[in-house]
Structures are given as structure tokens and as C-alpha cells.
Amino acid sequence: MVDFKPSKDCLKDKTILITGTGSGIGRAAAKTLSQFGAQLILLSKDTGRLESLYEEIVEQGFKEPLIHPMDFESAEEEEYLKVKEAIQDKFDKLDGLINNAGVLGEKKLLGQYQYSIWKKVLNVNLDSAFLLTKTLLPLLNHSKLSSVLFTSSGVGKKGRAYWGAYAISKFATEGMMEVFADELENTTKIRVNCINPGAVRTKMREEAYPAEDPETNPLPKEIMNLYVYLMCDVSEEINGQSINAQ
Ligand SMILES: NC(=O)c1ccc[n+]([C@@H]2O[C@H](COP(=O)([O-])OP(=O)(O)OC[C@H]3O[C@@H](n4cnc5c(N)ncnc54)[C@H](OP(=O)(O)O)[C@@H]3O)[C@@H](O)[C@H]2O)c1
């Protein structure tokens, strides 16, 4: 974990999009980044959870977020273009993109893995991050310094039995981060990195490890320091890295 003490308003000039903010790590990231002054755009599947997060943020007196319900399992490329247009209409630049949404899929041997679940996991965990990043590059380029994050996992670095499409989507995410980072390094001010959250007390963790005592893992809000650090300009030299939040 980085040793970083953010100032109270270190994100006050930043417009940041976060995916998968209905619950878990994405929701905690939205609450934390808004506390530090960020203008947020929140994309998630569940409209009710998005609206309740919007209310929490507004009630606390932080900047009113833009919310956009979107199902990455079925979204076509045109829907990503609409997201870009909506951001462009209001803000004309984007300073941060946190690709966080994810699903676990099924814990089965690859030989028994259902293709329908494979496609869902790849759409939500990988394709959405590719399409969103690709589509929003022009807006990220309008920022003086912008930061893109992808979300990885321990099983995206060392394959493990029964982790199926989830592990494979995370390996591909690591590779996509490296390709984007290398392509953008000398021509833009966009930096691109991966965060591996480690074991965190969320719905997904419980689904993956039903027999585990959830209390043994930190809450999402306890790993937020790295997210704030990577969204702040102090991390401008960090590019092409895969960083553990714990
Ligand atoms: N928790 C851990 O221990 C751990 C470890 C390593 C990596 N990670 C990674 O961290 C990220 C966040 O996971 P989490 O633990 O916070 O899980 P979580 O609580 O289950 O949250 C997953 C989020 O993804 C969103 N999502 C799922 N399907 C979607 C879809 N079809 N379209 C749009 N959004 C969708 C959900 O949105 P709605 O709420 O709107 O449905 C939810 O907000 C994931 O990428 C995960 O792989 C987690």
C-alpha cells in the first residue's frame, strides 16, 4: 500500500467516471473520491442502487454526480458512444476512468464451463473496459493529466483451477492495461494502470468463498488510499503498472 496523505480537496478539479458503483469497491470509491472533491460520473447496472448512492453523495454536500444505468452484459458499442456524448455535453474533458465493474461467473472446471456464462464474464469484465476506455480516449486527452485504472485480481497473474472465465478475463485485463499504457506513453498525458484489490469484504468475495468468515477481510473503504493516489496528479509518473491495494 502506498504511504500517501491526500489533501482534503486534492480531486476538486477532477471529473472521474467509475463503473460498478452499485456495491462493494466501486461504491466505496465513489463515496471516497467525492469526499475529496471529485465530480463523478457513475455507471452501473442496478438503477435503484445508483439512485441511492446519488442521494447519499448529494445529502453529504458533495458534487452532484451524473448517473447512468448501463448493463455491460448486453450493451452495444452505440451505448458507449452515448456515454461519451453525455460527458462531452456537460464537462468536455475526463480526468479519470476507473474500470471496476465485474462478475465472478461460475466456479467450475473449464471443461464444464457454460459458454453463456463465459460470454457474460468476458463482456462485463473485459469488453466493457475496452470499449469504455477506447471511446473515452479523446475526452481523457482533453485533460492536462488523466488516469485510467483497470481492475485485476490475484488469479489474473497466476491461473488457478475453477476460476474459469473470471481468471482469464483478469489475465486479459492485465495485458490490455500494458498495451494501452505502452501505446499512450509517449504521445499523451494519459497514464494507465491496474489495481489488484486483494481480498475485500464484498458480495463477490462472499460468492467466491462462501465458507470464509467475512470479518477476516478489510472493508472496501479501507483500501481506498491507492485509488485516491492513482487519481491524483502526484501519481503522474506511474504508468503501465499492476499495483496491489494491500
Ligand atoms: N472483493 C474482492 O475480494 C476482489 C478481489 C480481486 C478483484 N476484485 C475486483 O474488484 C471489482 C469490484 O468487485 P467487488 O468485490 O466490489 O464486487 P461486487 O460488490 O459484486 O460489485 C460488482 C459491481 O459490478 C457491477 N456489475 C456487475 N454486473 C454488471 C453489469 N452487467 N453491468 C454493469 N455493472 C455490473 C455491479 O453493479 P450493480 O450493483 O449496479 O449491479 C457492482 O456494483 C471487480 O472487478 C472484481 O473482479 C475484487
The ligand as an SDF file (V2000), in Angstrom:
LIG
                    3D

 48 52  0  0  0  0  0  0  0  0999 V2000
  -13.6900   -8.2850   -3.4740 N   0  0  0  0  0  0  0  0  0  0  0  0
  -12.5440   -8.8660   -3.7370 C   0  0  0  0  0  0  0  0  0  0  0  0
  -12.0010   -9.5790   -2.8780 O   0  0  0  0  0  0  0  0  0  0  0  0
  -11.8750   -8.6600   -5.0790 C   0  0  0  0  0  0  0  0  0  0  0  0
  -10.6060   -9.2300   -5.2770 C   0  0  0  0  0  0  0  0  0  0  0  0
   -9.9640   -9.0390   -6.5090 C   0  0  0  0  0  0  0  0  0  0  0  0
  -10.5820   -8.3020   -7.5110 C   0  0  0  0  0  0  0  0  0  0  0  0
  -11.8330   -7.7710   -7.2860 N   0  0  0  0  0  0  0  0  0  0  0  0
  -12.4340   -6.9840   -8.3790 C   0  0  0  0  0  0  0  0  0  0  0  0
  -12.9280   -5.7530   -7.8790 O   0  0  0  0  0  0  0  0  0  0  0  0
  -14.0230   -5.2950   -8.6860 C   0  0  0  0  0  0  0  0  0  0  0  0
  -15.1980   -4.9440   -7.7940 C   0  0  0  0  0  0  0  0  0  0  0  0
  -15.6780   -6.1250   -7.1770 O   0  0  0  0  0  0  0  0  0  0  0  0
  -16.4370   -6.1620   -5.7700 P   0  0  0  0  0  0  0  0  0  0  0  0
  -15.7460   -7.1380   -4.9300 O   0  0  0  0  0  0  0  0  0  0  0  0
  -16.6910   -4.8020   -5.2880 O   0  0  0  0  0  0  0  0  0  0  0  0
  -17.8060   -6.8810   -6.2380 O   0  0  0  0  0  0  0  0  0  0  0  0
  -19.3520   -6.5190   -6.1010 P   0  0  0  0  0  0  0  0  0  0  0  0
  -19.6720   -5.9430   -4.7730 O   0  0  0  0  0  0  0  0  0  0  0  0
  -20.0690   -7.7330   -6.5550 O   0  0  0  0  0  0  0  0  0  0  0  0
  -19.5310   -5.3300   -7.1760 O   0  0  0  0  0  0  0  0  0  0  0  0
  -19.5080   -5.5760   -8.5310 C   0  0  0  0  0  0  0  0  0  0  0  0
  -20.0510   -4.3550   -9.2450 C   0  0  0  0  0  0  0  0  0  0  0  0
  -20.0660   -4.6520  -10.6500 O   0  0  0  0  0  0  0  0  0  0  0  0
  -21.2810   -4.2070  -11.1850 C   0  0  0  0  0  0  0  0  0  0  0  0
  -21.7610   -5.0520  -12.2810 N   0  0  0  0  0  0  0  0  0  0  0  0
  -21.9500   -6.3890  -12.2660 C   0  0  0  0  0  0  0  0  0  0  0  0
  -22.5030   -6.7950  -13.4110 N   0  0  0  0  0  0  0  0  0  0  0  0
  -22.6650   -5.6890  -14.1880 C   0  0  0  0  0  0  0  0  0  0  0  0
  -23.2070   -5.4560  -15.4770 C   0  0  0  0  0  0  0  0  0  0  0  0
  -23.7120   -6.4660  -16.2140 N   0  0  0  0  0  0  0  0  0  0  0  0
  -23.2320   -4.2060  -15.9570 N   0  0  0  0  0  0  0  0  0  0  0  0
  -22.7560   -3.1640  -15.2160 C   0  0  0  0  0  0  0  0  0  0  0  0
  -22.2420   -3.3180  -13.9740 N   0  0  0  0  0  0  0  0  0  0  0  0
  -22.2020   -4.5670  -13.4650 C   0  0  0  0  0  0  0  0  0  0  0  0
  -22.2950   -4.2890  -10.0490 C   0  0  0  0  0  0  0  0  0  0  0  0
  -23.2900   -3.3180  -10.3470 O   0  0  0  0  0  0  0  0  0  0  0  0
  -24.7730   -3.2450   -9.7110 P   0  0  0  0  0  0  0  0  0  0  0  0
  -24.5870   -3.1710   -8.2300 O   0  0  0  0  0  0  0  0  0  0  0  0
  -25.2930   -1.9850  -10.3100 O   0  0  0  0  0  0  0  0  0  0  0  0
  -25.4880   -4.4850  -10.1500 O   0  0  0  0  0  0  0  0  0  0  0  0
  -21.4700   -3.9960   -8.8320 C   0  0  0  0  0  0  0  0  0  0  0  0
  -21.5250   -2.6380   -8.4930 O   0  0  0  0  0  0  0  0  0  0  0  0
  -14.3090   -6.4180   -9.6820 C   0  0  0  0  0  0  0  0  0  0  0  0
  -13.6850   -6.1040  -10.9280 O   0  0  0  0  0  0  0  0  0  0  0  0
  -13.6350   -7.6370   -9.0570 C   0  0  0  0  0  0  0  0  0  0  0  0
  -13.2570   -8.5780  -10.0220 O   0  0  0  0  0  0  0  0  0  0  0  0
  -12.4850   -7.9410   -6.1020 C   0  0  0  0  0  0  0  0  0  0  0  0
  1  2  1  0
  2  3  2  0
  2  4  1  0
  4  5  1  0
  4 48  2  0
  5  6  2  0
  6  7  1  0
  7  8  2  0
  8  9  1  0
  8 48  1  0
  9 10  1  0
  9 46  1  0
 10 11  1  0
 11 12  1  0
 11 44  1  0
 12 13  1  0
 13 14  1  0
 14 15  2  0
 14 16  1  0
 14 17  1  0
 17 18  1  0
 18 19  2  0
 18 20  1  0
 18 21  1  0
 21 22  1  0
 22 23  1  0
 23 24  1  0
 23 42  1  0
 24 25  1  0
 25 26  1  0
 25 36  1  0
 26 27  1  0
 26 35  1  0
 27 28  2  0
 28 29  1  0
 29 30  1  0
 29 35  2  0
 30 31  1  0
 30 32  2  0
 32 33  1  0
 33 34  2  0
 34 35  1  0
 36 37  1  0
 36 42  1  0
 37 38  1  0
 38 39  2  0
 38 40  1  0
 38 41  1  0
 42 43  1  0
 44 45  1  0
 44 46  1  0
 46 47  1  0
M  CHG  2   8   1  16  -1
M  END
$$$$
